[in-house]
Amino acid sequence: MKRILSIDGGGIRGIIPAMFLMALEDELKKLSNDKPIHISDYFDFYSGTSTGGLILALLLCPSEDDPKTPKYTAKDALDIYVKHGTEIFSTSSWRRFLSRFGLLSEIYNDKTFNEVLYSYCGDTRLSQLIKPSIFTAYNIELRKNHLFRQQKAISHGDSRDFYLRDVCRATAAAPTFFSVAEIFSISGIRYPLIDGGLFAHNPSIPALIEVLKSFNTFRIDDVHILSLGTGTTRKAYKYEDFKKKKAISIGPALVDIMSSSLSESNDYFLRQLFKSVNHSGNYLRIEPHNLNSIDSSLDAASKSNIQKIISLADKMISDNESKMKNLAKELVNEEHHKKDKNEKSVWNFLKGDKYFN
């Protein structure tokens, strides 16, 4: 059995999956007799898009004291939104005005965002993450999807390795909100990238494909996926408003529509896929389905809206408490079984050259 943790994009709504993982960590700790635990101990493969990629980057970032132990907890991941969300999504009225009328291509200057990423990630590299993982982005010049693969960074060296802060900046480069991320591999290869949510807002399918590719004889019914969303938005846009506005001014709306439709499509495909092999329970999707109590915009990071998102996440966790507790029991029992059997982890398989030469 192989377990995948996948987290959607969603800007400031990353608070929602971060809080669910906090609750899961607490439950796992209770079941483990209050021993120190980390989310990274219980899943074999990780996939993140945009804000989801940022959360996973922190959960998999190695400690300076022990490179096999994560530096951050889910609580630390939540703090990046609560402590820094408002300043990351802060802009002047003048800049917002210029962006609205097409005189600037993005609403936010990325200076603060880059500083926050450096404060958390430092010079940590993609190859140093403690578990196999992928982060999505899109190359605007090559017009193709780009996956940052931790395994490739290990097996192919500096040409496929990147600073983790640059990976986070690229996967979260949402068009109209932030500028294109022009980043370089450790060996100096240039990549002009934007938010991976344009093709994989819900990155569960790319993760599933990566795992199945890595094991030629692996069966899909042996895969379990925990997919965490940031909420399904049903905001209606009027035809008259779209027709009157310039393309640049409706950019955020287009990003919202595209992200929601992609996430819903991936969710539907995965449900049908696991249902077709009589293993519907192998796919668990957790997200709030009513965002009416909050401003659901990716950049709605006022202090008051952050508190509303926290309240919404609390309600989602309460509504899904039984699912979360059952999952925690499964994870703890499975971890004990692995130790008893002395099974090899996915890490031992994927870090070898057998699959990634």
C-alpha positions as CSV (number, residue, x, y, z in Angstrom):
1,M,0.0,0.0,0.0
2,K,1.2,3.5,-0.9
3,R,-0.3,6.7,0.5
4,I,-0.4,10.0,-1.3
5,L,-1.0,13.4,0.3
6,S,-2.2,16.0,-2.2
7,I,-3.0,19.7,-1.5
8,D,-4.8,22.1,-3.8
9,G,-4.0,25.7,-4.6
10,G,-6.2,28.5,-3.2
11,G,-4.1,31.5,-2.1
12,I,-4.9,32.6,1.5
13,R,-7.4,29.8,1.7
14,G,-4.4,27.5,2.3
15,I,-5.4,28.1,5.9
16,I,-8.0,25.4,5.4
17,P,-5.8,22.4,4.6
18,A,-3.1,23.6,7.0
19,M,-5.7,23.5,9.9
20,F,-6.9,20.1,8.9
21,L,-3.4,18.8,9.0
22,M,-2.9,20.4,12.4
23,A,-5.9,18.5,13.6
24,L,-4.7,15.3,12.0
25,E,-1.3,15.8,13.7
26,D,-2.9,16.2,17.1
27,E,-5.0,13.0,16.6
28,L,-2.0,11.0,15.5
29,K,-0.1,12.2,18.5
30,K,-2.9,11.1,20.8
31,L,-2.9,7.6,19.2
32,S,0.9,7.5,19.5
33,N,0.9,8.1,23.3
34,D,1.9,11.7,22.8
35,K,5.2,10.8,21.1
36,P,6.5,13.5,18.7
37,I,5.0,12.8,15.3
38,H,5.2,14.4,11.8
39,I,2.8,14.2,8.9
40,S,5.7,13.1,6.8
41,D,6.0,9.9,8.8
42,Y,2.6,8.7,7.5
43,F,2.5,9.3,3.7
44,D,4.8,8.0,1.0
45,F,4.4,10.6,-1.7
46,Y,3.4,14.3,-1.7
47,S,1.9,16.6,-4.3
48,G,1.2,20.3,-4.1
49,T,0.0,23.2,-6.2
50,S,0.5,26.9,-5.4
51,T,-0.5,27.4,-1.7
52,G,-0.7,23.6,-1.4
53,G,2.9,23.4,-2.6
54,L,4.0,25.9,0.0
55,I,2.4,23.9,2.8
56,L,4.1,20.7,1.6
57,A,7.5,22.4,1.2
58,L,7.4,23.4,4.9
59,L,6.2,19.9,6.0
60,L,9.1,18.3,4.1
61,C,11.8,20.8,4.7
62,P,14.6,19.1,6.7
63,S,15.8,20.1,10.1
64,E,19.3,21.5,10.4
65,D,19.9,19.0,13.2
66,D,18.6,15.9,11.5
67,P,18.1,15.9,7.7
68,K,15.6,13.0,8.0
69,T,13.3,15.0,10.4
70,P,11.1,17.9,9.2
71,K,11.9,21.4,10.5
72,Y,8.3,22.5,10.5
73,T,4.9,21.2,11.7
74,A,1.4,21.9,10.3
75,K,1.1,24.6,12.9
76,D,4.1,26.3,11.4
77,A,2.5,26.0,8.0
78,L,-0.6,27.7,9.3
79,D,1.5,30.5,10.8
80,I,2.8,31.6,7.4
81,Y,-0.7,32.6,6.5
82,V,-1.8,34.0,9.8
83,K,1.4,36.0,10.5
84,H,2.4,36.9,7.0
85,G,-0.7,36.6,4.8
86,T,-1.8,40.2,5.1
87,E,1.6,41.6,4.3
88,I,2.1,39.2,1.3
89,F,-1.2,40.3,-0.2
90,S,-0.7,44.0,0.5
91,T,-0.6,46.6,-2.2
92,S,-1.2,50.3,-2.6
93,S,-4.5,51.7,-4.0
94,W,-2.5,53.2,-6.8
95,R,-0.9,49.9,-7.8
96,R,-4.3,48.2,-7.7
97,F,-5.8,50.9,-9.8
98,L,-3.1,50.7,-12.4
99,S,-3.4,46.9,-12.6
100,R,-7.2,47.1,-13.0
101,F,-6.8,49.2,-16.1
102,G,-4.0,47.2,-17.6
103,L,-1.2,49.5,-16.8
104,L,0.5,46.9,-14.6
105,S,0.5,43.2,-15.3
106,E,0.2,42.1,-11.6
107,I,-1.5,43.4,-8.5
108,Y,1.2,42.6,-5.9
109,N,4.9,43.3,-5.7
110,D,6.6,40.0,-4.8
111,K,9.3,41.5,-2.6
112,T,7.6,40.6,0.7
113,F,6.6,37.2,-0.5
114,N,10.2,36.4,-1.5
115,E,11.5,37.6,1.9
116,V,9.0,35.4,3.7
117,L,10.0,32.4,1.6
118,Y,13.7,33.0,2.3
119,S,13.0,33.3,6.0
120,Y,11.4,29.8,6.1
121,C,13.3,27.9,3.4
122,G,16.8,29.6,3.4
123,D,19.1,27.8,1.0
124,T,17.4,24.4,1.3
125,R,17.2,22.6,-2.0
126,L,14.5,20.5,-3.6
127,S,16.7,17.5,-3.4
128,Q,17.0,17.8,0.4
129,L,13.2,17.3,1.1
130,I,12.7,14.3,3.3
131,K,10.1,12.5,1.1
132,P,9.4,12.0,-2.6
133,S,7.3,14.9,-3.9
134,I,6.2,17.0,-6.8
135,F,5.2,20.6,-7.2
136,T,3.4,21.9,-10.2
137,A,4.1,25.0,-12.4
138,Y,3.7,26.0,-16.0
139,N,6.5,27.1,-18.4
140,I,5.2,30.1,-20.4
141,E,7.9,30.0,-23.1
142,L,7.9,26.3,-23.7
143,R,4.1,26.2,-23.3
144,K,4.2,23.0,-21.2
145,N,3.5,21.8,-17.8
146,H,6.5,21.7,-15.4
147,L,6.8,19.4,-12.4
148,F,9.4,20.0,-9.8
149,R,10.3,16.4,-8.9
150,Q,12.3,15.8,-5.7
151,Q,13.4,12.4,-7.1
152,K,14.8,13.9,-10.3
153,A,16.6,16.5,-8.2
154,I,18.4,13.7,-6.5
155,S,19.1,11.4,-9.4
156,H,19.9,14.1,-12.0
157,G,21.9,16.6,-9.9
158,D,22.1,20.3,-10.2
159,S,20.4,20.6,-13.6
160,R,17.1,19.4,-12.0
161,D,17.7,20.8,-8.5
162,F,16.4,24.2,-7.3
163,Y,16.3,26.2,-4.2
164,L,13.1,25.4,-2.3
165,R,12.2,29.1,-2.0
166,D,12.2,29.3,-5.8
167,V,10.0,26.2,-6.2
168,C,7.5,27.9,-3.9
169,R,7.6,31.2,-5.7
170,A,7.1,29.4,-9.1
171,T,4.2,27.2,-8.1
172,A,2.4,30.2,-6.5
173,A,3.0,32.7,-9.3
174,A,-0.8,33.2,-10.0
175,P,-1.3,35.3,-13.1
176,T,-2.6,38.9,-12.4
177,F,-1.7,38.5,-8.7
178,F,2.1,38.0,-9.0
179,S,4.6,38.4,-11.7
180,V,6.0,35.5,-13.7
181,A,8.7,33.6,-11.6
182,E,12.0,33.7,-13.5
183,I,14.0,31.1,-11.6
184,F,17.2,29.1,-12.3
185,S,18.2,25.6,-11.5
186,I,21.3,25.2,-9.3
187,S,23.3,24.7,-12.5
188,G,22.0,28.0,-13.9
189,I,19.2,26.8,-16.4
190,R,16.5,29.4,-16.7
191,Y,12.8,28.7,-16.2
192,P,10.0,31.3,-16.7
193,L,7.1,29.8,-14.7
194,I,3.6,30.6,-13.5
195,D,1.2,29.0,-11.1
196,G,0.7,25.2,-11.6
197,G,-3.0,25.7,-10.8
198,L,-3.5,26.5,-14.5
199,F,-3.3,22.8,-15.3
200,A,-3.4,21.0,-11.9
201,H,-5.2,23.0,-9.3
202,N,-5.9,19.7,-7.7
203,P,-2.6,17.8,-8.1
204,S,-3.8,14.4,-7.1
205,I,-3.8,12.9,-10.6
206,P,-0.2,14.0,-11.3
207,A,0.8,12.4,-8.0
208,L,-1.0,9.2,-8.8
209,I,0.7,9.0,-12.2
210,E,4.1,9.5,-10.7
211,V,3.6,6.7,-8.2
212,L,2.2,4.3,-10.8
213,K,5.1,5.1,-13.2
214,S,7.6,4.3,-10.5
215,F,6.3,0.8,-9.9
216,N,5.7,-1.2,-13.0
217,T,3.7,-4.0,-11.2
218,F,1.9,-1.6,-8.8
219,R,-1.9,-1.8,-8.8
220,I,-4.1,1.2,-8.5
221,D,-6.2,-0.4,-5.8
222,D,-3.1,-0.4,-3.6
223,V,-3.0,3.4,-3.7
224,H,-4.7,5.6,-1.1
225,I,-5.0,9.3,-1.6
226,L,-5.8,12.1,0.9
227,S,-6.7,15.1,-1.2
228,L,-7.2,18.4,0.6
229,G,-9.0,21.2,-1.1
230,T,-9.3,24.9,-0.2
231,G,-13.0,25.1,-0.8
232,T,-15.4,25.0,-3.8
233,T,-16.4,28.5,-4.8
234,R,-19.7,29.0,-6.6
235,K,-19.3,32.7,-7.1
236,A,-21.5,33.8,-10.1
237,Y,-20.1,36.2,-12.7
238,K,-22.6,38.2,-14.8
239,Y,-22.4,38.2,-18.6
240,E,-22.8,42.0,-18.8
241,D,-19.9,42.6,-16.4
242,F,-17.6,40.2,-18.4
243,K,-18.6,41.8,-21.7
244,K,-17.8,45.4,-20.5
245,K,-14.6,44.8,-18.7
246,K,-11.1,44.7,-20.2
247,A,-9.3,41.3,-20.1
248,I,-6.8,42.5,-17.5
249,S,-9.6,43.5,-15.1
250,I,-11.4,40.2,-15.3
251,G,-8.1,38.2,-14.9
252,P,-8.7,37.3,-11.3
253,A,-12.2,36.0,-12.2
254,L,-10.8,33.9,-15.0
255,V,-8.2,32.4,-12.6
256,D,-11.0,31.6,-10.1
257,I,-13.2,29.9,-12.8
258,M,-10.3,27.9,-14.3
259,S,-9.0,26.8,-10.9
260,S,-12.4,25.7,-9.7
261,S,-13.3,23.8,-12.8
262,L,-10.0,21.9,-12.9
263,S,-10.2,20.9,-9.3
264,E,-13.8,19.7,-9.7
265,S,-12.9,17.7,-12.8
266,N,-9.9,16.0,-11.2
267,D,-12.0,15.1,-8.1
268,Y,-14.7,13.6,-10.4
269,F,-12.2,11.6,-12.4
270,L,-10.5,10.1,-9.3
271,R,-13.8,9.2,-7.7
272,Q,-14.9,7.4,-10.9
273,L,-11.4,5.7,-11.2
274,F,-11.4,4.2,-7.7
275,K,-15.1,3.3,-8.0
276,S,-14.3,1.4,-11.2
277,V,-12.0,-0.9,-9.3
278,N,-14.3,-1.2,-6.3
279,H,-12.1,0.8,-4.0
280,S,-14.0,4.1,-3.5
281,G,-12.6,4.3,0.0
282,N,-9.1,4.6,-1.3
283,Y,-9.8,8.2,-2.2
284,L,-10.6,10.7,0.5
285,R,-11.4,14.3,-0.5
286,I,-11.7,16.9,2.3
287,E,-12.8,20.5,1.6
288,P,-15.5,23.0,2.6
289,H,-18.4,23.2,0.1
290,N,-19.9,26.5,1.1
291,L,-17.7,29.6,1.1
292,N,-20.5,32.1,1.6
293,S,-19.2,33.0,5.1
294,I,-15.9,34.3,3.7
295,D,-14.4,36.4,0.9
296,S,-13.2,33.5,-1.3
297,S,-10.8,35.6,-3.4
298,L,-7.3,34.1,-3.5
299,D,-5.9,37.4,-2.1
300,A,-8.6,38.2,0.5
301,A,-6.1,38.3,3.4
302,S,-7.5,41.0,5.6
303,K,-7.2,40.2,9.3
304,S,-11.0,39.9,9.6
305,N,-11.3,37.5,6.6
306,I,-8.4,35.4,7.9
307,Q,-10.4,34.9,11.1
308,K,-13.5,34.0,9.0
309,I,-11.4,31.4,7.1
310,I,-10.2,29.9,10.4
311,S,-13.8,29.6,11.6
312,L,-14.8,28.0,8.3
313,A,-11.9,25.5,8.6
314,D,-12.9,24.7,12.2
315,K,-16.4,23.9,11.0
316,M,-15.0,21.7,8.2
317,I,-12.9,19.8,10.6
318,S,-15.9,19.3,12.9
319,D,-18.0,18.1,10.0
320,N,-15.4,15.6,9.0
321,E,-14.2,14.6,12.5
322,S,-15.1,10.9,12.1
323,K,-13.3,10.7,8.8
324,M,-10.3,12.3,10.2
325,K,-10.2,10.1,13.3
326,N,-10.7,6.9,11.2
327,L,-7.9,8.0,8.9
328,A,-5.6,8.7,11.9
329,K,-6.3,5.1,13.2
330,E,-5.5,3.6,9.8
331,L,-2.3,5.6,9.5
332,V,-1.0,4.6,13.0
333,N,-2.0,0.9,12.5
334,E,-0.3,0.9,9.1
335,E,2.9,2.5,10.5
336,H,3.0,-0.1,13.3
337,H,2.5,-2.9,10.7
338,K,5.4,-1.5,8.5
339,K,7.7,-1.5,11.5
340,D,6.8,-5.0,12.4
341,K,7.3,-6.2,8.9
342,N,10.4,-4.1,8.3
343,E,9.0,-3.0,5.0
344,K,10.9,-0.7,2.7
345,S,9.4,2.7,2.2
346,V,8.8,4.4,-1.1
347,W,11.8,6.6,-0.3
348,N,14.1,3.6,-0.6
349,F,12.6,2.8,-4.0
350,L,12.5,6.2,-5.5
351,K,15.8,7.6,-4.5
352,G,17.6,4.9,-6.5
353,D,18.6,5.2,-10.2
354,K,16.5,2.3,-11.2
355,Y,13.5,4.5,-12.0
356,F,14.9,7.9,-12.7
357,N,18.0,7.6,-14.9
